Amino acid sequence: MKIDLQELQQLAAVQPREDMYAAIHKALRAFMADTLLALGRVDVDDDADLARVTGQVVDLVDFCLSHLQHENAFVHTAIEARAPGASAAIAHDHIDHEREIAELRSAAQDLRQLEAALRPAAAHGLYRALAVFVAENMLHMNVEETAHNALLWSRYTDVELRAIHDALVASIPPQELMLGLRWMLPFMTPRERLGMLTGIRAQAPAPAFAAILDVVRPHLGEREWAKLARGLGIDAVPGLTAG
Ligand SMILES: [Fe+2]
């Protein structure tokens, strides 16, 4: 990718459009990358390690399944309402992904039950299958963030897009929401993290906000946490996150 200074100057000069994919796709990329690396180094002779890593694979693919269902229900519906047929290619990907998710899920569960001699080959097969799934999803998310965003931006105002996004988020059960934040907040930039948490703090009850900070904090480095605490105006000392 070549840096286009003129394009960057144009982008910097205008207010960025509402991008409902950006944060959740960063979360998905992080969750996928972490899980793939964990599977690559799993100890198949250690039942606890195998259960932890295959459990993470199941959690990941379940999260991916919910994510694509949210996109189908809210984003594709919005695209089809104003650009009929425009979400067809990506909807087709979603059908393939649902099948792959079911296969990865059962392979991860079956792996735990295998006798020791069969586990190394099964684990490596699952690792390669997950790598292909991750690769396909990386390309898929890029199409959504470019082609789908271009469509959404040409057919909807930012106010309308925020309303669609808010309705989507409101439909997500609390546990899934927390898992999303666990992968979203640590893996975005400090500026994005502070912006999102400032927005959450304005709406969520104080205990819920403190619980979110507690989930996120273990995954931040010392400097990242200090920047965030400073930005939020809270004490950076452990145990005082509710500030
Ligand atoms: Fe998608």
py3Dmol code that shows the C-alpha trace and the ligand (Angstrom):
import py3Dmol

protein = """\
ATOM      1  CA  MET A   1       0.000   0.000   0.000  1.00  0.00           C
ATOM      2  CA  LYS A   2       1.372   3.379  -1.051  1.00  0.00           C
ATOM      3  CA  ILE A   3       0.823   6.473   1.074  1.00  0.00           C
ATOM      4  CA  ASP A   4      -1.137   9.074  -0.869  1.00  0.00           C
ATOM      5  CA  LEU A   5      -0.428  12.416   0.811  1.00  0.00           C
ATOM      6  CA  GLN A   6      -3.062  14.275  -1.131  1.00  0.00           C
ATOM      7  CA  GLU A   7      -5.733  11.768  -0.134  1.00  0.00           C
ATOM      8  CA  LEU A   8      -4.594  11.888   3.497  1.00  0.00           C
ATOM      9  CA  GLN A   9      -4.764  15.688   3.502  1.00  0.00           C
ATOM     10  CA  GLN A  10      -8.294  15.553   2.120  1.00  0.00           C
ATOM     11  CA  LEU A  11      -9.327  13.024   4.770  1.00  0.00           C
ATOM     12  CA  ALA A  12      -7.767  15.072   7.562  1.00  0.00           C
ATOM     13  CA  ALA A  13      -9.612  18.184   6.429  1.00  0.00           C
ATOM     14  CA  VAL A  14     -13.096  16.728   6.799  1.00  0.00           C
ATOM     15  CA  GLN A  15     -15.059  15.140   9.626  1.00  0.00           C
ATOM     16  CA  PRO A  16     -14.713  11.311   9.235  1.00  0.00           C
ATOM     17  CA  ARG A  17     -17.924   9.492   8.360  1.00  0.00           C
ATOM     18  CA  GLU A  18     -19.646   7.165  10.810  1.00  0.00           C
ATOM     19  CA  ASP A  19     -17.886   3.785  10.478  1.00  0.00           C
ATOM     20  CA  MET A  20     -19.876   1.097  12.215  1.00  0.00           C
ATOM     21  CA  TYR A  21     -17.443  -1.646  11.214  1.00  0.00           C
ATOM     22  CA  ALA A  22     -14.154  -0.166  12.414  1.00  0.00           C
ATOM     23  CA  ALA A  23     -14.167  -0.967  16.148  1.00  0.00           C
ATOM     24  CA  ILE A  24     -15.879  -4.366  16.064  1.00  0.00           C
ATOM     25  CA  HIS A  25     -13.681  -5.499  13.189  1.00  0.00           C
ATOM     26  CA  LYS A  26     -10.570  -4.537  15.164  1.00  0.00           C
ATOM     27  CA  ALA A  27     -11.959  -6.720  17.967  1.00  0.00           C
ATOM     28  CA  LEU A  28     -12.572  -9.612  15.578  1.00  0.00           C
ATOM     29  CA  ARG A  29      -9.096  -9.322  14.067  1.00  0.00           C
ATOM     30  CA  ALA A  30      -7.535  -9.341  17.542  1.00  0.00           C
ATOM     31  CA  PHE A  31      -9.666 -12.258  18.782  1.00  0.00           C
ATOM     32  CA  MET A  32      -8.902 -14.266  15.619  1.00  0.00           C
ATOM     33  CA  ALA A  33      -5.162 -13.550  15.682  1.00  0.00           C
ATOM     34  CA  ASP A  34      -4.822 -14.349  19.395  1.00  0.00           C
ATOM     35  CA  THR A  35      -6.789 -17.598  19.057  1.00  0.00           C
ATOM     36  CA  LEU A  36      -4.822 -18.742  16.021  1.00  0.00           C
ATOM     37  CA  LEU A  37      -1.513 -18.139  17.818  1.00  0.00           C
ATOM     38  CA  ALA A  38      -2.793 -19.887  20.959  1.00  0.00           C
ATOM     39  CA  LEU A  39      -3.812 -22.922  18.911  1.00  0.00           C
ATOM     40  CA  GLY A  40      -0.409 -23.010  17.210  1.00  0.00           C
ATOM     41  CA  ARG A  41       1.320 -23.428  20.578  1.00  0.00           C
ATOM     42  CA  VAL A  42      -1.276 -25.585  22.397  1.00  0.00           C
ATOM     43  CA  ASP A  43       0.031 -28.467  24.524  1.00  0.00           C
ATOM     44  CA  VAL A  44      -2.066 -31.443  23.429  1.00  0.00           C
ATOM     45  CA  ASP A  45      -0.609 -33.527  26.283  1.00  0.00           C
ATOM     46  CA  ASP A  46      -1.948 -31.108  28.893  1.00  0.00           C
ATOM     47  CA  ASP A  47      -5.728 -31.544  29.243  1.00  0.00           C
ATOM     48  CA  ALA A  48      -6.186 -28.183  30.968  1.00  0.00           C
ATOM     49  CA  ASP A  49      -4.278 -26.313  28.256  1.00  0.00           C
ATOM     50  CA  LEU A  50      -6.123 -28.160  25.511  1.00  0.00           C
ATOM     51  CA  ALA A  51      -9.486 -27.395  27.138  1.00  0.00           C
ATOM     52  CA  ARG A  52      -8.586 -23.699  27.513  1.00  0.00           C
ATOM     53  CA  VAL A  53      -7.440 -23.241  23.921  1.00  0.00           C
ATOM     54  CA  THR A  54     -10.193 -25.278  22.278  1.00  0.00           C
ATOM     55  CA  GLY A  55     -12.629 -23.369  24.519  1.00  0.00           C
ATOM     56  CA  GLN A  56     -11.247 -20.138  23.102  1.00  0.00           C
ATOM     57  CA  VAL A  57     -11.758 -21.477  19.569  1.00  0.00           C
ATOM     58  CA  VAL A  58     -15.403 -22.248  20.398  1.00  0.00           C
ATOM     59  CA  ASP A  59     -15.888 -18.804  21.982  1.00  0.00           C
ATOM     60  CA  LEU A  60     -14.330 -17.158  18.916  1.00  0.00           C
ATOM     61  CA  VAL A  61     -16.478 -18.938  16.349  1.00  0.00           C
ATOM     62  CA  ASP A  62     -19.631 -18.403  18.438  1.00  0.00           C
ATOM     63  CA  PHE A  63     -18.757 -14.697  18.560  1.00  0.00           C
ATOM     64  CA  CYS A  64     -18.192 -14.665  14.786  1.00  0.00           C
ATOM     65  CA  LEU A  65     -21.578 -16.329  14.258  1.00  0.00           C
ATOM     66  CA  SER A  66     -23.405 -13.724  16.353  1.00  0.00           C
ATOM     67  CA  HIS A  67     -21.499 -10.961  14.619  1.00  0.00           C
ATOM     68  CA  LEU A  68     -22.522 -12.051  11.152  1.00  0.00           C
ATOM     69  CA  GLN A  69     -26.121 -12.480  12.324  1.00  0.00           C
ATOM     70  CA  HIS A  70     -26.089  -8.889  13.628  1.00  0.00           C
ATOM     71  CA  GLU A  71     -24.700  -7.701  10.300  1.00  0.00           C
ATOM     72  CA  ASN A  72     -27.360  -9.648   8.378  1.00  0.00           C
ATOM     73  CA  ALA A  73     -30.179  -8.326  10.554  1.00  0.00           C
ATOM     74  CA  PHE A  74     -29.180  -4.681  10.753  1.00  0.00           C
ATOM     75  CA  VAL A  75     -26.532  -3.708   8.209  1.00  0.00           C
ATOM     76  CA  HIS A  76     -27.573  -5.810   5.231  1.00  0.00           C
ATOM     77  CA  THR A  77     -31.191  -4.857   5.827  1.00  0.00           C
ATOM     78  CA  ALA A  78     -30.155  -1.201   5.710  1.00  0.00           C
ATOM     79  CA  ILE A  79     -28.101  -1.700   2.523  1.00  0.00           C
ATOM     80  CA  GLU A  80     -30.887  -3.629   0.790  1.00  0.00           C
ATOM     81  CA  ALA A  81     -33.446  -0.966   1.752  1.00  0.00           C
ATOM     82  CA  ARG A  82     -31.628   1.683  -0.292  1.00  0.00           C
ATOM     83  CA  ALA A  83     -29.433  -0.323  -2.694  1.00  0.00           C
ATOM     84  CA  PRO A  84     -31.285  -3.563  -3.528  1.00  0.00           C
ATOM     85  CA  GLY A  85     -28.930  -6.457  -4.341  1.00  0.00           C
ATOM     86  CA  ALA A  86     -25.820  -4.656  -3.114  1.00  0.00           C
ATOM     87  CA  SER A  87     -25.146  -6.928  -0.138  1.00  0.00           C
ATOM     88  CA  ALA A  88     -25.509 -10.189  -2.079  1.00  0.00           C
ATOM     89  CA  ALA A  89     -21.809 -11.092  -2.386  1.00  0.00           C
ATOM     90  CA  ILE A  90     -21.113 -10.551   1.283  1.00  0.00           C
ATOM     91  CA  ALA A  91     -24.339 -12.322   2.281  1.00  0.00           C
ATOM     92  CA  HIS A  92     -23.061 -15.306   0.289  1.00  0.00           C
ATOM     93  CA  ASP A  93     -19.778 -15.198   2.253  1.00  0.00           C
ATOM     94  CA  HIS A  94     -21.835 -15.228   5.454  1.00  0.00           C
ATOM     95  CA  ILE A  95     -23.516 -18.484   4.423  1.00  0.00           C
ATOM     96  CA  ASP A  96     -20.088 -20.089   3.797  1.00  0.00           C
ATOM     97  CA  HIS A  97     -18.826 -18.729   7.118  1.00  0.00           C
ATOM     98  CA  GLU A  98     -21.763 -20.251   9.004  1.00  0.00           C
ATOM     99  CA  ARG A  99     -20.863 -23.693   7.647  1.00  0.00           C
ATOM    100  CA  GLU A 100     -17.173 -23.222   8.453  1.00  0.00           C
ATOM    101  CA  ILE A 101     -18.042 -22.043  11.949  1.00  0.00           C
ATOM    102  CA  ALA A 102     -20.077 -25.202  12.615  1.00  0.00           C
ATOM    103  CA  GLU A 103     -17.195 -27.370  11.367  1.00  0.00           C
ATOM    104  CA  LEU A 104     -14.529 -25.541  13.419  1.00  0.00           C
ATOM    105  CA  ARG A 105     -16.740 -25.682  16.487  1.00  0.00           C
ATOM    106  CA  SER A 106     -17.242 -29.439  16.366  1.00  0.00           C
ATOM    107  CA  ALA A 107     -13.593 -30.102  15.439  1.00  0.00           C
ATOM    108  CA  ALA A 108     -12.466 -28.083  18.500  1.00  0.00           C
ATOM    109  CA  GLN A 109     -14.838 -30.012  20.754  1.00  0.00           C
ATOM    110  CA  ASP A 110     -13.936 -33.417  19.287  1.00  0.00           C
ATOM    111  CA  LEU A 111     -10.214 -32.736  19.717  1.00  0.00           C
ATOM    112  CA  ARG A 112     -10.537 -32.838  23.519  1.00  0.00           C
ATOM    113  CA  GLN A 113     -11.995 -36.341  23.425  1.00  0.00           C
ATOM    114  CA  LEU A 114      -9.316 -37.888  21.203  1.00  0.00           C
ATOM    115  CA  GLU A 115      -6.735 -40.349  22.493  1.00  0.00           C
ATOM    116  CA  ALA A 116      -3.270 -38.858  22.980  1.00  0.00           C
ATOM    117  CA  ALA A 117      -1.696 -40.414  19.882  1.00  0.00           C
ATOM    118  CA  LEU A 118      -4.228 -38.769  17.570  1.00  0.00           C
ATOM    119  CA  ARG A 119      -4.177 -35.296  19.071  1.00  0.00           C
ATOM    120  CA  PRO A 120      -1.083 -33.716  17.415  1.00  0.00           C
ATOM    121  CA  ALA A 121      -2.345 -34.253  13.863  1.00  0.00           C
ATOM    122  CA  ALA A 122      -5.882 -33.203  14.785  1.00  0.00           C
ATOM    123  CA  ALA A 123      -4.630 -30.038  16.499  1.00  0.00           C
ATOM    124  CA  HIS A 124      -2.490 -29.106  13.509  1.00  0.00           C
ATOM    125  CA  GLY A 125      -5.395 -29.743  11.139  1.00  0.00           C
ATOM    126  CA  LEU A 126      -7.622 -27.491  13.238  1.00  0.00           C
ATOM    127  CA  TYR A 127      -4.878 -24.847  13.323  1.00  0.00           C
ATOM    128  CA  ARG A 128      -4.658 -24.813   9.506  1.00  0.00           C
ATOM    129  CA  ALA A 129      -8.438 -24.750   9.121  1.00  0.00           C
ATOM    130  CA  LEU A 130      -8.691 -21.848  11.547  1.00  0.00           C
ATOM    131  CA  ALA A 131      -5.910 -20.013   9.681  1.00  0.00           C
ATOM    132  CA  VAL A 132      -7.883 -20.304   6.420  1.00  0.00           C
ATOM    133  CA  PHE A 133     -11.058 -19.125   8.175  1.00  0.00           C
ATOM    134  CA  VAL A 134      -9.159 -16.154   9.608  1.00  0.00           C
ATOM    135  CA  ALA A 135      -7.681 -15.316   6.194  1.00  0.00           C
ATOM    136  CA  GLU A 136     -11.111 -15.398   4.531  1.00  0.00           C
ATOM    137  CA  ASN A 137     -12.569 -13.242   7.277  1.00  0.00           C
ATOM    138  CA  MET A 138      -9.784 -10.681   6.990  1.00  0.00           C
ATOM    139  CA  LEU A 139     -10.568 -10.253   3.284  1.00  0.00           C
ATOM    140  CA  HIS A 140     -14.296 -10.276   3.944  1.00  0.00           C
ATOM    141  CA  MET A 141     -14.047  -7.555   6.590  1.00  0.00           C
ATOM    142  CA  ASN A 142     -12.030  -5.423   4.202  1.00  0.00           C
ATOM    143  CA  VAL A 143     -14.796  -5.605   1.590  1.00  0.00           C
ATOM    144  CA  GLU A 144     -17.296  -4.546   4.253  1.00  0.00           C
ATOM    145  CA  GLU A 145     -15.119  -1.656   5.397  1.00  0.00           C
ATOM    146  CA  THR A 146     -14.578  -0.408   1.845  1.00  0.00           C
ATOM    147  CA  ALA A 147     -17.450  -1.361  -0.501  1.00  0.00           C
ATOM    148  CA  HIS A 148     -20.187  -1.604   2.139  1.00  0.00           C
ATOM    149  CA  ASN A 149     -19.105   1.569   3.885  1.00  0.00           C
ATOM    150  CA  ALA A 150     -19.023   3.438   0.559  1.00  0.00           C
ATOM    151  CA  LEU A 151     -22.601   2.308  -0.081  1.00  0.00           C
ATOM    152  CA  LEU A 152     -23.786   3.148   3.411  1.00  0.00           C
ATOM    153  CA  TRP A 153     -22.140   6.576   3.242  1.00  0.00           C
ATOM    154  CA  SER A 154     -23.745   7.329  -0.114  1.00  0.00           C
ATOM    155  CA  ARG A 155     -27.245   6.276   0.991  1.00  0.00           C
ATOM    156  CA  TYR A 156     -27.401   7.242   4.693  1.00  0.00           C
ATOM    157  CA  THR A 157     -26.530  10.230   6.852  1.00  0.00           C
ATOM    158  CA  ASP A 158     -24.290   9.767   9.874  1.00  0.00           C
ATOM    159  CA  VAL A 159     -27.270  10.323  12.172  1.00  0.00           C
ATOM    160  CA  GLU A 160     -29.123   7.472  10.457  1.00  0.00           C
ATOM    161  CA  LEU A 161     -26.046   5.225  10.580  1.00  0.00           C
ATOM    162  CA  ARG A 162     -25.596   5.879  14.298  1.00  0.00           C
ATOM    163  CA  ALA A 163     -29.252   4.957  14.871  1.00  0.00           C
ATOM    164  CA  ILE A 164     -28.766   1.651  12.991  1.00  0.00           C
ATOM    165  CA  HIS A 165     -25.602   0.950  14.964  1.00  0.00           C
ATOM    166  CA  ASP A 166     -27.276   1.797  18.291  1.00  0.00           C
ATOM    167  CA  ALA A 167     -30.196  -0.515  17.511  1.00  0.00           C
ATOM    168  CA  LEU A 168     -27.743  -3.292  16.640  1.00  0.00           C
ATOM    169  CA  VAL A 169     -25.777  -2.830  19.881  1.00  0.00           C
ATOM    170  CA  ALA A 170     -29.014  -2.674  21.927  1.00  0.00           C
ATOM    171  CA  SER A 171     -29.939  -6.138  20.586  1.00  0.00           C
ATOM    172  CA  ILE A 172     -26.751  -7.763  21.957  1.00  0.00           C
ATOM    173  CA  PRO A 173     -27.013  -9.654  25.284  1.00  0.00           C
ATOM    174  CA  PRO A 174     -24.780  -8.227  28.098  1.00  0.00           C
ATOM    175  CA  GLN A 175     -22.376 -11.184  28.194  1.00  0.00           C
ATOM    176  CA  GLU A 176     -21.658 -10.962  24.469  1.00  0.00           C
ATOM    177  CA  LEU A 177     -21.330  -7.196  24.755  1.00  0.00           C
ATOM    178  CA  MET A 178     -18.688  -7.621  27.454  1.00  0.00           C
ATOM    179  CA  LEU A 179     -16.774 -10.176  25.366  1.00  0.00           C
ATOM    180  CA  GLY A 180     -16.822  -7.698  22.480  1.00  0.00           C
ATOM    181  CA  LEU A 181     -15.452  -4.921  24.687  1.00  0.00           C
ATOM    182  CA  ARG A 182     -12.780  -7.288  26.047  1.00  0.00           C
ATOM    183  CA  TRP A 183     -11.396  -7.708  22.506  1.00  0.00           C
ATOM    184  CA  MET A 184     -12.269  -4.252  21.236  1.00  0.00           C
ATOM    185  CA  LEU A 185     -10.934  -1.833  23.827  1.00  0.00           C
ATOM    186  CA  PRO A 186      -7.415  -3.225  24.402  1.00  0.00           C
ATOM    187  CA  PHE A 187      -6.689  -3.435  20.675  1.00  0.00           C
ATOM    188  CA  MET A 188      -7.702   0.029  19.517  1.00  0.00           C
ATOM    189  CA  THR A 189      -5.607   3.191  19.676  1.00  0.00           C
ATOM    190  CA  PRO A 190      -5.441   5.156  22.967  1.00  0.00           C
ATOM    191  CA  ARG A 191      -7.487   7.932  21.367  1.00  0.00           C
ATOM    192  CA  GLU A 192     -10.189   5.542  20.165  1.00  0.00           C
ATOM    193  CA  ARG A 193     -10.185   3.749  23.551  1.00  0.00           C
ATOM    194  CA  LEU A 194     -10.638   6.965  25.494  1.00  0.00           C
ATOM    195  CA  GLY A 195     -13.357   8.151  23.103  1.00  0.00           C
ATOM    196  CA  MET A 196     -15.317   4.920  23.400  1.00  0.00           C
ATOM    197  CA  LEU A 197     -15.009   4.690  27.171  1.00  0.00           C
ATOM    198  CA  THR A 198     -15.973   8.352  27.593  1.00  0.00           C
ATOM    199  CA  GLY A 199     -19.114   7.619  25.584  1.00  0.00           C
ATOM    200  CA  ILE A 200     -19.880   4.489  27.621  1.00  0.00           C
ATOM    201  CA  ARG A 201     -19.359   6.348  30.912  1.00  0.00           C
ATOM    202  CA  ALA A 202     -21.887   8.986  29.847  1.00  0.00           C
ATOM    203  CA  GLN A 203     -24.573   6.309  29.416  1.00  0.00           C
ATOM    204  CA  ALA A 204     -23.779   3.318  31.652  1.00  0.00           C
ATOM    205  CA  PRO A 205     -24.370   3.081  35.412  1.00  0.00           C
ATOM    206  CA  ALA A 206     -21.120   3.533  37.425  1.00  0.00           C
ATOM    207  CA  PRO A 207     -20.837  -0.164  38.468  1.00  0.00           C
ATOM    208  CA  ALA A 208     -21.217  -1.290  34.851  1.00  0.00           C
ATOM    209  CA  PHE A 209     -18.529   1.163  33.748  1.00  0.00           C
ATOM    210  CA  ALA A 210     -16.212  -0.070  36.538  1.00  0.00           C
ATOM    211  CA  ALA A 211     -16.837  -3.676  35.460  1.00  0.00           C
ATOM    212  CA  ILE A 212     -15.860  -2.801  31.885  1.00  0.00           C
ATOM    213  CA  LEU A 213     -12.629  -1.174  33.079  1.00  0.00           C
ATOM    214  CA  ASP A 214     -11.859  -4.269  35.150  1.00  0.00           C
ATOM    215  CA  VAL A 215     -12.304  -6.499  32.096  1.00  0.00           C
ATOM    216  CA  VAL A 216     -10.122  -4.314  29.893  1.00  0.00           C
ATOM    217  CA  ARG A 217      -7.334  -3.339  32.247  1.00  0.00           C
ATOM    218  CA  PRO A 218      -5.502  -6.719  32.438  1.00  0.00           C
ATOM    219  CA  HIS A 219      -5.010  -6.506  28.678  1.00  0.00           C
ATOM    220  CA  LEU A 220      -3.440  -3.040  28.668  1.00  0.00           C
ATOM    221  CA  GLY A 221       0.224  -2.280  29.183  1.00  0.00           C
ATOM    222  CA  GLU A 222       1.281   0.051  31.998  1.00  0.00           C
ATOM    223  CA  ARG A 223       1.670   3.061  29.717  1.00  0.00           C
ATOM    224  CA  GLU A 224      -1.637   2.385  27.976  1.00  0.00           C
ATOM    225  CA  TRP A 225      -3.439   2.147  31.296  1.00  0.00           C
ATOM    226  CA  ALA A 226      -1.775   5.324  32.621  1.00  0.00           C
ATOM    227  CA  LYS A 227      -2.842   7.241  29.492  1.00  0.00           C
ATOM    228  CA  LEU A 228      -6.379   5.948  29.792  1.00  0.00           C
ATOM    229  CA  ALA A 229      -6.630   6.732  33.525  1.00  0.00           C
ATOM    230  CA  ARG A 230      -5.314  10.249  32.877  1.00  0.00           C
ATOM    231  CA  GLY A 231      -7.787  10.753  30.041  1.00  0.00           C
ATOM    232  CA  LEU A 232     -10.717   9.543  32.121  1.00  0.00           C
ATOM    233  CA  GLY A 233      -9.534  11.515  35.154  1.00  0.00           C
ATOM    234  CA  ILE A 234      -9.424   8.445  37.395  1.00  0.00           C
ATOM    235  CA  ASP A 235      -6.784   7.108  39.756  1.00  0.00           C
ATOM    236  CA  ALA A 236      -4.322   4.786  38.021  1.00  0.00           C
ATOM    237  CA  VAL A 237      -3.624   2.919  41.280  1.00  0.00           C
ATOM    238  CA  PRO A 238      -4.963  -0.695  41.277  1.00  0.00           C
ATOM    239  CA  GLY A 239      -8.292  -1.168  42.988  1.00  0.00           C
ATOM    240  CA  LEU A 240      -9.489   2.382  42.446  1.00  0.00           C
ATOM    241  CA  THR A 241     -10.825   1.932  38.950  1.00  0.00           C
ATOM    242  CA  ALA A 242     -14.378   2.798  39.933  1.00  0.00           C
ATOM    243  CA  GLY A 243     -13.232   6.421  40.610  1.00  0.00           C
TER     244      GLY A 243
END
"""
ligand_1 = """\
1
LIG
Fe -19.557 -9.702 7.630
"""
view = py3Dmol.view(width=600, height=400)
view.addModel(protein, "pdb")
view.setStyle({"model": 0}, {"cartoon": {"style": "trace"}})
view.addModel(ligand_1, "xyz")
view.setStyle({"model": 1}, {"stick": {}})
view.zoomTo()
view.show()
